[in-house]
Amino acid sequence: MEISTPSKSGILSVNGYLLQAFLFGACARWLWPSSPEWWGLGVLSIVLGAASLNKLLMALRAMVKLYGREKELARFAATSRAPAPSDLADQNALIDAGMIDD
């Protein structure tokens, strides 16, 4: 896995929140009553509209969190370096240090 690839769970959560927000909003619009005698559907429509707004805010928070994670990982990748062969111990160095018995 590369450091710069975004997490699939983060992307799926953002898309899921946006899908839920759209569906709640569409249901709220569809249930809005055309006459005052259906006031119960108006209350349900308002509740669904509030849920749609909540899911939209959750999606925005998840986007900011995902962006911050990607930005921090990019900063970390930019400051790190690849290990050079001199950083690694060979078999003889490990035996001399008494780390393995061979």
Summary of the structure (lengths in Angstrom):
residues: 102
radius of gyration: 26.8
end to end distance: 34.5
largest distance: 89.8
contacts: 223
relative contact order: 0.13
helix: 75%
strand: 0%
